Amino acid sequence: MKHSVRRRITFGMIFLFLIILVLSVFSGYYMNKLSGKTSAILKENYLSVVYARDMSQDILNIDREITTSFLKKISPDTVRISDALNRFGKSLADEKNNITEPGEDRLVADIETGYKVYRDSLLYIMRLPGSPASLIFLQNKSASLNQELLQLSQMNGRAIELKTDDAKASANSALTKMTILASICFLIGMSYTFSFGSYFNQRIYQLHDGIKQIVASNFNQHLFFEGQRDEFYEISVVFNEMADKLKENERKLSLNLPSKTETKSSNKNLDDLKEMLLRIKTLEGEAETLISKIEKKQI
């Protein structure tokens, strides 16, 4: 089965992308989980503490106004008291919709009951001239109501501490898990990258070395790539065919050219032939001279 280099590269990119995706998903999961815990602390318990503080402050403002007006023997500021009662009622309604801790619902119900008694007593004192007994009764009710509001604040304060510790433990656990996961993904990615790079580096080096050998007229050089059949395998087949053809052409060319011994022998024979021709010409000249002398004597 042929394995394409392009397919290897594509799979490698997809693999690295999956590693990044896994890290991103787990990071998002743990961050969302931790964010949910911290948001619960702020949204649930912290708001309850704020509601309890605001209600206690409203009761304190009302008591201050009633006590001041009683001591000065003047009518209390009904507008200020009415605003404080409205704020208290709104905070109480918000707290009833923000019940999160065990037993908090019963405590809020007691606060609501005590508030109604306190409000009725307050309205009674505002309609009729106040007396020390009624003022003491109202202050006792406000003290009882403030005590319940303090319990509500402390309950949610302890819950904030516990949930904060739980959030810290979750953050440390998430950090440990993410560190382990990131280390594993890093090792896998490094191993794959090393294997991937080694695969290409080895083949490119062999191909480069083979080309240098061919340029140096070493036509016995062949490429052999181990592993799957891919584009490098096809290159090796073409390269080996080219080397074989160059080697064959070199052999044929060497057969058609005379050897050095034959060349030297031919040069020697040519010199002998030249020397023989020179002798023949010399003898021919001497023969002509001799014939000429003989003819002169006969005359």
C-alpha positions in Angstrom: 0.0 0.0 0.0 1.4 3.4 -1.0 1.7 6.0 1.7 1.9 9.5 0.4 4.3 12.0 2.0 1.7 14.7 1.7 -0.7 12.4 3.6 2.0 12.0 6.3 2.4 15.7 6.6 -1.4 16.2 6.7 -1.8 13.6 9.4 1.1 15.2 11.3 -0.6 18.6 11.2 -3.9 17.1 12.3 -2.2 15.2 15.1 -0.6 18.4 16.5 -3.9 20.2 16.1 -5.7 17.5 18.1 -3.1 17.8 20.9 -3.7 21.6 21.0 -7.5 21.0 20.9 -7.3 18.5 23.8 -5.3 21.0 25.9 -7.7 23.8 25.0 -10.8 21.7 25.9 -9.5 20.5 29.2 -8.2 24.0 30.1 -11.6 25.5 29.2 -13.4 22.7 31.3 -11.4 23.3 34.4 -11.5 27.1 34.0 -15.3 27.0 33.6 -15.6 24.7 36.6 -13.4 27.0 38.7 -15.3 30.0 37.5 -18.6 28.4 38.4 -17.4 27.9 42.0 -16.2 31.4 42.4 -19.3 32.8 40.7 -21.4 30.8 43.2 -19.6 32.3 46.1 -20.1 35.9 44.8 -23.7 35.3 43.5 -25.0 33.3 46.4 -23.3 33.7 49.7 -21.8 37.2 49.3 -25.1 38.6 48.3 -26.7 37.1 51.3 -24.1 38.8 53.5 -24.8 42.1 51.7 -28.6 41.7 52.2 -28.1 40.9 55.9 -25.9 44.0 56.3 -28.3 46.3 54.5 -31.3 45.0 56.6 -29.4 45.5 59.8 -28.4 49.0 58.8 -32.1 49.8 58.0 -33.2 48.6 61.4 -30.4 50.6 63.0 -31.5 53.8 61.2 -35.1 53.3 62.2 -34.2 52.7 65.9 -32.0 55.8 65.8 -34.9 57.9 64.4 -37.4 56.6 66.9 -35.1 57.0 69.8 -34.1 60.5 68.8 -37.7 61.6 68.3 -38.7 60.1 71.6 -36.0 61.8 73.5 -36.6 65.2 71.8 -40.4 64.6 72.1 -40.9 65.3 68.4 -42.7 63.3 65.7 -40.4 60.9 63.9 -39.6 61.4 60.3 -42.1 59.2 58.6 -40.5 59.5 55.2 -37.2 58.3 56.4 -38.7 55.4 58.3 -40.9 54.5 55.3 -37.9 54.4 53.0 -36.0 52.3 55.5 -38.9 49.8 55.7 -39.1 49.6 52.0 -35.4 48.9 51.6 -35.6 46.3 54.3 -38.6 44.6 52.6 -36.8 44.6 49.2 -33.6 43.1 50.8 -35.7 40.5 52.5 -37.4 39.5 49.3 -34.1 39.2 47.5 -32.7 37.1 50.3 -35.7 34.7 50.1 -34.8 34.2 46.5 -31.2 33.5 47.3 -31.4 30.6 49.7 -28.3 28.4 49.3 -27.2 26.9 52.7 -28.9 24.3 54.9 -31.1 25.9 57.5 -31.0 29.3 55.8 -34.6 29.0 54.8 -35.8 28.6 58.4 -33.6 31.4 59.5 -35.0 33.7 56.8 -38.5 32.7 57.8 -37.8 33.7 61.4 -36.4 37.0 60.2 -39.5 37.6 58.2 -41.8 36.8 61.1 -39.7 39.0 63.5 -39.7 41.8 60.9 -43.5 41.8 60.7 -43.8 42.0 64.4 -41.3 44.8 64.5 -43.0 46.7 61.7 -46.4 46.4 63.3 -45.0 47.7 66.6 -43.3 50.5 64.8 -46.4 51.6 63.0 -48.3 51.5 66.3 -45.7 53.7 68.0 -45.8 56.2 65.1 -49.6 56.4 65.3 -49.8 56.9 69.0 -47.7 58.9 71.4 -44.7 56.7 72.3 -44.2 55.4 75.8 -41.0 54.0 77.4 -42.5 50.6 77.6 -43.4 50.5 73.9 -40.0 51.9 73.0 -38.2 49.2 75.1 -40.4 46.6 73.4 -39.5 47.9 70.0 -35.8 47.9 70.9 -36.0 44.4 72.1 -37.6 43.3 68.8 -34.9 45.1 66.8 -32.2 43.5 68.9 -33.7 40.1 68.3 -34.0 40.9 64.6 -30.4 42.1 64.4 -29.3 38.9 66.2 -31.0 36.8 63.5 -29.5 39.0 60.8 -26.1 38.5 62.3 -26.6 34.7 62.2 -27.6 35.0 58.6 -24.4 36.9 57.8 -22.2 34.5 59.8 -23.8 31.5 58.1 -23.0 32.8 54.7 -19.6 34.0 55.8 -18.7 30.5 56.9 -20.0 29.1 53.6 -17.8 31.6 51.7 -14.8 30.4 53.6 -15.6 26.7 52.9 -16.3 27.3 49.3 -13.2 29.4 48.9 -11.1 26.6 50.3 -12.9 24.2 48.0 -12.2 26.5 45.0 -8.5 26.6 46.0 -8.4 22.8 46.2 -10.1 22.6 42.9 -7.7 25.1 41.4 -4.7 23.1 42.7 -6.2 19.9 41.5 -6.9 21.4 38.0 -3.4 22.8 37.9 -1.9 19.3 38.7 -4.1 17.5 36.2 -3.3 20.1 33.5 0.4 19.9 34.2 0.3 16.1 33.8 -1.8 16.3 30.7 0.4 19.0 29.2 3.5 17.0 30.0 2.1 13.9 28.3 1.0 15.9 25.3 4.4 17.5 25.1 6.2 14.2 25.2 3.9 12.7 22.6 4.3 15.8 20.4 8.1 15.8 20.8 8.3 12.0 20.1 6.1 12.4 17.0 8.0 15.5 15.8 11.4 13.7 16.3 10.2 10.6 14.4 8.6 12.8 11.7 11.7 14.9 11.3 14.1 11.9 11.4 12.1 10.2 8.7 12.5 13.1 6.3 16.0 14.1 7.3 17.3 10.5 6.7 15.8 10.3 3.2 16.8 13.8 2.2 20.4 13.1 3.3 20.5 9.9 1.4 19.1 11.6 -1.7 21.6 14.4 -1.4 24.6 12.0 -1.0 23.4 9.9 -3.9 23.3 13.0 -6.2 26.8 13.9 -5.1 28.0 10.4 -6.0 26.5 10.6 -9.4 28.1 14.0 -10.1 31.4 12.4 -9.1 30.8 9.7 -11.8 30.2 7.0 -9.2 27.4 5.3 -11.1 27.4 2.3 -8.7 25.6 4.5 -6.2 22.0 3.3 -5.5 19.3 4.5 -3.1 17.4 2.1 -0.8 14.7 3.6 1.4 13.4 1.3 4.1 9.8 1.4 5.2 6.6 2.2 3.3 6.3 2.9 -0.3 5.9 6.6 -0.9 7.2 9.4 -3.1 10.8 8.8 -1.8 10.5 5.2 -2.8 9.5 6.3 -6.3 12.4 8.7 -6.4 14.8 5.9 -5.4 13.5 3.7 -8.2 14.0 6.5 -10.8 17.4 7.4 -9.4 18.6 3.8 -9.5 17.4 3.4 -13.1 19.3 6.6 -14.0 22.5 5.3 -12.3 22.2 2.0 -14.2 21.7 3.7 -17.5 24.7 6.1 -16.9 26.8 3.1 -16.0 25.8 1.2 -19.2 26.5 4.2 -21.4 29.9 4.6 -19.8 30.7 0.9 -20.5 29.6 1.2 -24.1 31.7 4.3 -24.6 34.8 2.7 -23.1 34.4 -0.3 -25.6 34.4 2.0 -28.6 37.5 3.9 -27.6 41.0 2.4 -28.2 43.0 1.5 -25.2 46.1 3.2 -24.2 48.3 0.2 -25.2 46.7 0.1 -28.6 47.2 3.8 -29.0 50.9 3.5 -28.2 51.3 0.6 -30.6 49.7 2.4 -33.4 51.9 5.4 -32.8 55.0 3.2 -32.9 54.0 1.5 -36.2 53.3 4.9 -37.7 56.8 6.0 -36.8 58.3 2.9 -38.2 56.4 3.4 -41.4 57.6 6.9 -41.7 61.2 5.8 -41.2 60.8 3.1 -43.8 59.4 5.6 -46.3 62.3 7.9 -45.6 64.8 5.0 -46.3 63.0 4.1 -49.5 63.3 7.7 -50.7 67.0 7.7 -49.7 67.7 4.5 -51.6 65.7 5.8 -54.5 68.0 8.9 -54.6 71.1 6.8 -54.3 69.9 4.5 -57.1 69.3 7.5 -59.4 72.8 8.8 -58.7 74.4 5.4 -59.4 72.5 5.1 -62.7 73.5 8.5 -63.7 77.2 7.7 -63.1 77.0 4.5 -65.1 75.4 6.2 -68.0 78.2 8.8 -68.0 80.9 6.2 -68.1 79.3 4.4 -71.1 79.3 7.5 -73.0 
